[in-house]
Amino acid sequence: MGISTWRTVRVAGVALAVLAGMQGNAQAQTFGLGARMVSVSGPESPALDNSDSSRTRFAGGFIRLHMVASLGVEVAMDYQQTTNEAETARVRNMPIQVSGLLLPVKKTFAPYVLAGIGWYKHRVEALDNGDAVASVYSTDFGYHTGLGAQIKFGGHAAVFLDYRYVWVDANGIDGIAGALKSAVSSANVVRLLSSFTDNDQVNDSGRSRGGSMWTGGLTIYF
């Protein structure tokens, strides 16, 4: 009976220790959910095609999980769509980024640095009276690094602004949208998409290209 009692005490002690550790970890973790606006620039940006050097805006959302002290992880997805003047082609861009953040989330004003990887998805469609009659897909895998700052308002809301440099080593969809802007019929666009698809099958050399990305938005922490 005495041995059984001591075993019970030991098991209870271990259970309490595990629960205490889990509670401490839960308190240390901070979950954030937010929306952001993105401004991308540079003719070599993997988030765009290489024909437009003007700033292009994306809208998106993200989640953040701050696991230990100032270390956090962010997963973000943005979206942008354009149609050429002749309305014969439409380009959709969707960057997806996973970033590691060194961000002291508890501070009112917190500068931070970040780095990570990304998938830059593109879809080009040939249009006929507004309907897609052909399409081609492309995904670039790349990297990014940057820095920014966050300002908290109360215990749950924060605004932030950061700069990211993004680069890839891939052929991607270089030059597609520039050619699409000059296309005057859906038939021309279909032939153009076929030519790019054929080129992708034989050209795998790749080259390095990059661009700038400014992001800003609102985070709600829980």
C-alpha positions in Angstrom: 0.0 0.0 0.0 2.8 2.4 0.8 4.6 1.6 -2.5 1.4 2.2 -4.4 0.9 5.5 -2.6 4.4 6.7 -3.5 3.9 5.7 -7.1 0.7 7.7 -7.2 2.4 10.7 -5.7 5.2 10.5 -8.3 2.8 10.1 -11.2 0.8 13.1 -9.9 4.0 15.1 -9.6 5.1 14.3 -13.1 1.6 15.2 -14.4 1.6 18.5 -12.6 5.1 19.3 -14.0 4.0 18.5 -17.5 0.9 20.7 -17.2 2.9 23.5 -15.7 5.3 23.3 -18.7 2.5 23.3 -21.2 0.9 26.3 -19.5 4.2 28.1 -19.6 4.6 27.4 -23.2 1.1 28.5 -24.0 1.7 31.8 -22.2 4.9 32.3 -24.1 3.2 31.7 -27.4 1.5 34.6 -29.1 -0.8 34.2 -32.2 -1.4 37.0 -34.6 -3.8 37.4 -37.5 -3.7 40.3 -39.9 -4.2 42.0 -43.3 -1.5 43.9 -45.3 -0.9 45.9 -48.4 2.1 45.2 -50.5 3.9 47.5 -53.0 6.3 45.7 -55.4 8.7 47.5 -57.6 11.5 46.6 -60.0 11.4 45.0 -63.5 13.2 41.9 -62.1 10.8 41.3 -59.2 9.8 37.6 -59.0 6.3 38.7 -57.8 5.8 40.4 -61.2 6.8 39.9 -64.8 9.9 41.8 -66.2 7.9 44.2 -68.4 6.6 46.6 -65.8 9.0 48.7 -63.7 6.3 50.7 -62.0 5.1 50.0 -58.5 2.3 47.4 -58.3 0.1 46.9 -55.3 -1.1 43.6 -53.9 -3.5 42.9 -51.1 -3.2 39.9 -48.7 -3.3 38.4 -45.3 -1.0 36.6 -42.9 -0.7 34.7 -39.7 2.1 35.0 -37.1 3.1 32.7 -34.3 5.7 34.0 -31.8 7.0 30.8 -30.2 9.9 31.7 -27.9 10.8 35.2 -26.7 11.4 37.3 -29.8 11.4 34.4 -32.3 8.4 34.2 -34.6 7.1 32.6 -37.8 4.9 34.3 -40.4 3.0 32.8 -43.3 1.6 35.3 -45.8 -0.3 35.2 -49.1 -1.0 38.2 -51.4 -2.9 38.5 -54.7 -2.9 40.8 -57.7 -4.6 40.7 -61.1 -4.2 42.8 -64.2 -5.8 42.7 -67.7 -4.3 44.2 -70.8 -5.9 47.2 -72.6 -7.2 45.0 -75.4 -8.8 42.7 -72.8 -7.4 39.7 -74.5 -5.1 38.6 -71.7 -5.2 38.5 -67.9 -2.3 38.0 -65.5 -2.7 36.8 -61.9 0.1 36.9 -59.4 0.1 35.3 -56.0 3.2 35.4 -53.8 3.2 33.0 -50.8 6.0 33.7 -48.2 7.1 31.9 -45.1 9.4 34.1 -42.9 11.3 33.8 -39.7 11.0 37.0 -37.5 13.2 38.3 -34.8 10.6 40.6 -33.2 10.2 41.5 -29.5 6.4 41.3 -29.8 5.7 42.5 -26.2 7.4 45.9 -26.8 5.3 49.0 -27.8 7.9 49.9 -30.5 9.8 47.0 -31.9 12.2 47.0 -34.8 12.7 43.6 -36.3 14.5 41.6 -39.0 13.2 38.8 -41.1 14.3 36.2 -43.7 12.6 33.4 -45.4 11.5 31.6 -48.6 8.6 32.1 -51.0 6.6 30.6 -53.9 5.7 33.2 -56.5 2.8 31.8 -58.5 1.7 33.3 -61.9 -1.2 32.5 -64.2 -1.6 34.0 -67.6 -5.0 33.6 -69.4 -6.0 34.3 -73.0 -9.5 35.9 -73.0 -12.3 35.8 -75.5 -15.2 38.1 -74.6 -14.0 38.0 -71.0 -13.8 34.2 -70.8 -10.5 32.3 -70.4 -9.9 30.1 -73.5 -6.3 29.1 -72.6 -3.9 29.5 -69.7 -0.4 28.8 -68.6 1.0 28.5 -65.0 4.4 29.3 -63.6 5.8 29.1 -60.0 9.1 30.6 -59.0 10.8 29.5 -55.8 12.8 32.3 -54.1 14.2 33.9 -51.0 13.8 37.1 -49.2 15.3 39.1 -46.3 14.4 42.5 -44.8 13.8 44.7 -41.8 10.9 46.7 -40.4 9.2 48.0 -37.3 6.0 47.4 -35.3 4.0 49.7 -33.1 1.5 48.2 -30.6 -1.7 49.9 -29.5 -2.9 48.3 -26.3 -2.5 44.6 -25.7 -3.8 43.2 -29.0 -3.5 45.5 -32.0 -0.3 46.6 -33.8 0.6 48.2 -37.1 3.8 47.5 -39.0 5.9 48.5 -42.0 8.8 46.5 -43.4 11.0 46.3 -46.5 11.9 43.0 -48.1 14.3 42.2 -50.9 13.1 39.2 -52.9 15.2 37.1 -55.4 14.9 33.9 -57.4 17.0 31.8 -59.8 14.6 30.8 -62.4 13.3 31.6 -65.9 9.8 32.1 -64.5 7.5 34.0 -66.8 10.1 36.6 -67.9 8.6 38.7 -70.7 5.2 37.2 -70.8 3.1 40.3 -69.8 5.1 42.6 -72.1 4.2 40.5 -75.1 0.6 40.1 -73.9 0.2 43.9 -73.7 0.9 44.1 -77.5 -1.4 41.1 -78.3 -4.6 42.2 -80.1 -6.6 39.0 -80.3 -7.2 35.9 -78.2 -5.8 33.7 -81.0 -2.5 35.6 -80.8 -2.4 35.1 -77.0 -3.1 31.4 -77.4 -0.1 31.0 -79.8 2.0 33.1 -77.5 1.2 30.9 -74.5 2.1 27.8 -76.5 5.5 29.3 -77.5 6.3 30.1 -73.8 5.3 26.6 -72.8 7.6 25.1 -75.4 10.5 27.4 -74.4 10.1 26.3 -70.7 10.5 22.7 -71.8 13.9 23.3 -73.4 15.3 26.2 -71.4 16.2 25.2 -67.8 19.4 27.3 -67.3 17.7 29.9 -65.1 19.1 33.2 -64.0 19.1 35.4 -60.9 16.5 38.2 -60.6 15.1 40.2 -57.7 13.1 43.2 -56.6 11.8 45.3 -53.7 8.7 44.7 -51.7 7.3 47.1 -49.1 4.6 45.6 -46.8 2.4 47.4 -44.2 -0.7 46.4 -42.3 -2.5 45.6 -39.1 -2.0 42.7 -36.8 -4.4 41.5 -34.1 -2.7 39.4 -31.4 -4.6 36.8 -29.3 
